Amino acid sequence: MSPHPSSFILGLQIVPTMSIAEIVDTICVAEELGYDHCMVADEGLMQDVFVCLGAAAGLTKTIRLGVVTNGYTRHPAAIAAALASVNELSGGRAFVTLVAGGTMVLQPMGIERNSPLAVMDDTIEVLRSLWSGESIEWEGKRERLDGAQLSHGPQSIPIWVAARGERILALAGQKADALVLMAKSDLADAIKEAGQTDREFGLMYLDRLAFTPEMIEEARGLYGYAILDSPPRVLRNLGIDDATMGCLREAFASGGAKAIAPLVTDDMVAAYQIAGTHAECRSQLEDMIVRHRLDGFFINIIGPGLDTNRALLADVAAIVRGSS
């Protein structure tokens, strides 16, 4: 589905490292700047995402409000009810992006990432079933519903999936409304794995962008988190061979992301994300939109500082609007 200027989605994802008040203020600023969608990452032990979205719902009018969550740390039925509540508060602006769980979120809670495909499949089925508004009797691979029915009534809430592994990409292609992708050099293969080149299916690209020397240095520091849990296909497309990956893993194990940063080259950063001057970033994004038929771009907001993030959102909006 080729993007058009009138329908191309400009969005942001917030990793909730700041106060709830600042998260809500950031969402309000994004709406003022013309952003269409905002999703808040459910990082487990950070700010509660549904509290944040509920607070934002009352202070915004147009921006769609979503959560990035998983079926490990939250029961799918609880996700369905919480999102229905956000949908009610926001006047029908809720959406959800499902992930298969990751080490950074699950490990502190002592949760093992078992059967991610089954967890994702069951979560999608539970959400769709409960949002029908009917009383549901259902048994999946890991979850079951026994006369479960939401008190909210029927809901129309889009389900997106953020995926890297082949099996979950294929599942997303079959059952989700949109796919959220990262890792610039992996986009073509990820889309191919989803198997959705012909049907109506949203393709969103999530990136941090790096258009200043400080942002390039920040990208080096975040690189370890970016490739953690990545499947071999992604590592291969990023140009990371076994020897390099071994060195990166050893550094991460001994000193975390800070220990990896000195090992990350400019070429490694450029393979993972859009980087360069404003003009170069605009050119890269324009090429990606056309080549991969992208329907939206999301900027990743990862740290506190309302003034800093306001400036970043304004810069990114100018870059994206110049591309779409």
N, C-alpha and C positions, 0 to 999 in steps of 0.2 A: 504494500500500500504506500504509494508515494506521498510524502508530506506536502502540504500546501500551507502558505503563510497564515491563512485564517484558522487552520486546525492544528498546526504544529504545537506541541505541548512544551512549555517552558516550566520546569519544576525545580524543586530543591528537596534534598534529604537532609534532615538534621540528626546528627548523633548527639543525644541529649546530655552533653557534658556541662552545660550551663544551668542556671536556675530556671525554674518553670516560668517565672516572669519574663526572663530573657528569651526563652523559647517562644512564648506567645508573642512577644514584641517582634521577634525575627519573622514569624509567620505574617504578622500584620504589615511589616515593612515589605516583605515579598509580595503581598497582595497589592500594596500601593505601587510597586514597581512593575506590576503586570504579570506576575507569575501565576500560572494556572493551577498547579498542583503542589502540595507539600506532603512529604511523608516523614514521619519521625521513627527512628530506628529503636526497636525494643531490645535494649542492651542488657536486660535482666536486672542488674543491680544499679542502674542509673535512674533518672527520673521516670516515673510511670507514664507511659506513652498515652494512655487513655485519659488520664487526668489532664495532661497537656493539651490533647486534642479537644477535650470537652471545654476547657477554658478558652481555647482559640475559636471554637465554634461560635461563641457568643459575641466575639469581637471582630469577626470577619463576615463578608457577605458573598464572595464569589469564589475564592480559592478552594479547591477540593482538598480534603483532609484525609490523609492515609496513615496507616501504620505498617512498618516492616516487622513482621513477627513470625513465629514458628510454632509448630505443634508439639514441641518438647517442653518448653517452659510454661506454655499456656495450653489448657485443654481446648480443642477446637470449638466445642460448644460455648465455652467462656469467651473465646474470641468472637464468635458469632453474635453473642448477646451484647458485648462491649461495643462492637462496631455498629450494631443496630441502634444503640444509644447515641453514639456519635452522629449517626445518620439522622436521627430525630432532632438532635440539638442543632445540627448544621443545615437543616432543611434539604436533606438528600445529597450532601456533598461528600460522603464517606467513600473510601476505597481501601483495599488491602493489598499489600505485597507480601507474599509468603516466601520464606527462605527455609532451607533444610537444616538450619542450625549450624553453628560453627564452634570451634574450640574456644574462642575468646568469650563466648556467652555461656556455653554449656559446662565447661570445665570447672569454673568456680562454684557451680551448684552441684557438682558431682554427678552430672547427667551424661551418660554415654550416648554417643551419636549412632545408635543402632537403627538399622532399617530406614534410612532417610527417604527412600522412594515410597515405602508404605506409609510413613508419617505424612509426607506431602500429599499423597493420593487420598488418604483418609481425611485430612484436614480440608481439602477442597470439597470432598463429598459432604462432609458435615456442614460446612458453611452453606453450600448451595441447598442442601436439604432443609436446614432450619430457616433459611431466608425465604423458603416457599410459604412460610406461615402455617404450614400443616403440622399435625402431630405425626412424628416420625418413628417408625420401628425400622432399625437398620443395623447391620453388622458389617464392619469392614475388616481390614487386615489386622488393625490394632485397636480400633475404637468401636463402640457400639452406642446406639441411641435406643432407649426403651420408653416409648411414648413421650419423647421430648418435643416441646413446642415453645417457641418464643412468644413472649407476651406482647412484643412490639408489632406483630402482624407482618405481612409480606415485605421484603426488602429488595431493592434493586441496587446492589453494591458490586462494582467491578472487582474481579479477582485477578491480580497480577502475580507473576512468579519471577523471582530473581534466582538465576541458576547458572551453574558452571559445568556440572557433571552431565554426561551424555544421557543417562536415563531420565533424570529430572528435566532436562531440556526437552526430551521427547514427550514427557508427560505434560509439560507446560504447553507444548504445541498442540496437544490434543484437548486440553481441558481449561486452560487459562484464557483470559481476555487480552492479556498483554504479557510480554516478556521483558524483564529488565536485565540489561547486560552491562558488564564492565570489561576491562582489559581490551584496549583498542586493537591490538594485533590479533585478537582471538574472535572478533565479531563475526567474520565471514563463516568460520567453522562452527561457532555456536549457533548461528542462525540456521545453518545447514543441518545440525543435529536436531534442532527443533522441528525441522521438516515442514515449515510453514512459509512457503514462498508464494502461495497462490490465494489462500483464504484470507478473510478479513481478520487481521491479527496485529495488535499493536506491538511495535518494537521501540523500546526506550533505552537510551544510553546514559549511564551514570558515570560521572567523572568528577575529579577535583579541579582540573585545569591547573596549569602552571605557567604564568606569564610574567613573573618577576623572578630575580635571583633568589629571593627569600622563599618563594613558592617551590622553586626547584629543590632547594635544600629541604624544605618540608616534605616534599615527595620522597626524597631519599630516606628520611626518617620513618615514613609510613610504608615503605616498600615491603618490609617484612610482614606486616599485617595484611597487605594486599594479596600476597601470594600464599599466605597460610591456608592450608586445606585445598589449594588449587589442584585440579586433576592434571595428569601428565600432558594432555592435549594443550591446556592453557600454558603450562611451563614451556612446552616445545615452541608454541607460537610466540612466546615472549623471548625466545632465544636462550633459554636457560638449560644448559646441559646438566648431566648428572653430577659432574665434578663441581660445577658452580653452585648447584642446589645443595650439595653436601656442605660446601663452605658456608652458605647462607644459613642453613639449619644449625650448624655448629655455632656460628656467631650468635644466632637468635637464642639458642639454648643457654649460652654463657652470659649474654648481656642484653637480650631483648632487641627491640627495634633500633636502639641507639648503636648497638654493636654492628648491625647490618649496614647502617647508613654509609660508612666509609667504603664499603664494597660495591655500592650501587653507582653505576656510571650514568652519564647523560643518556647514552643509547638505551640503557635499561629503563630509565624513566620514560623516555619517548616511546618505547614499545608498549608500555602499560597505559599511558594517558596522553592527552593532548598537552603539548608543551611548546613554548616559544614566545615570540612577541604577540601582542594583540592581533596583529594582522595575520601572523602565522597560525595562531589558534583559530581565527575565523576561517582561514583557508582550509585547514585540516577538517574542521567541523563541517564546513560546506561540502567537502568531498565525501565525508562519511555519511552525511544525510542522503546524498544522491546515490552513492554506491551501495549502501546497505538499506536504503528505503526506510530510514528511521522516522518515527512518528513523534519523538520527543527527546529532549535533553534535560537531565537533572544534574544540578551542581551539588556536590557533597559539602555540607557545612559541618565541620568536625570540632570546632573549638569555640570558646566564649569570646565576647567582645562585640557588642552590638554595632558600634560605629565601624569596626573593621569588616564585619559581615555585611553591613549595609553597603559599604563601598564595593565589596566583592560581588554582591548580588547585582549592583548597578552595572559593574564592568561586564559581568557575564551576560546580563540581559542585552547589552550593546553588542557583544560578540555574537550571541545566538541570533538576535534579530537581523544582524548583518548577514547571517548564514542562511536563514530560513526564508 
